[in-house]
Amino acid sequence: MSEQTKTTQAENALEALQHAVDQVESHPSENKIEEADNALRHAAAAVRQAADSESGAEGLTQRLQEEKSVLDGISEH
């Protein structure tokens, strides 16, 4: 098994976040929101590490912000 780069790890974390946000959109509940919040924290940490250590991670921060905005909009309702 090859070692994942920080960028790949961040991309995977963002995919998990997107899935969690999709779940909240389709089945809003406290449990799903909590899962999405956890995924958001994990993705944010992964994106920070990728941005600190590798080039090519520029789009990750924007993608993280987009998912966070969607989640924030759902949580306000």
SULBELLIN-V504288 format. One record per backbone hydrogen bond with DSSP energy under -1.0 kcal/mol. CO is the residue of the C=O (numbers start at 1). NH is the residue of the N-H. Records with the same first field share a line. If there is no record, write none. Layout:
BEGIN
CO = NH  NH
END
This chain:
BEGIN
5 = 9
6 = 10
7 = 11
8 = 12
9 = 13
10 = 14
11 = 15
12 = 16
13 = 17
14 = 18
15 = 19
16 = 20
17 = 21
18 = 22
19 = 23
20 = 24
21 = 25
22 = 26
23 = 27
29 = 33
30 = 34
31 = 35
32 = 36
33 = 37
34 = 38
35 = 39
36 = 40
37 = 41
38 = 42
39 = 43
40 = 44
41 = 45
42 = 46
43 = 47
44 = 48
45 = 49
46 = 50
47 = 51
48 = 52
49 = 53
50 = 54
59 = 63
60 = 64
61 = 65
62 = 66
63 = 67
64 = 68
65 = 69
66 = 70
67 = 71
68 = 72
69 = 73
70 = 74
71 = 75
72 = 76
74 = 77
END
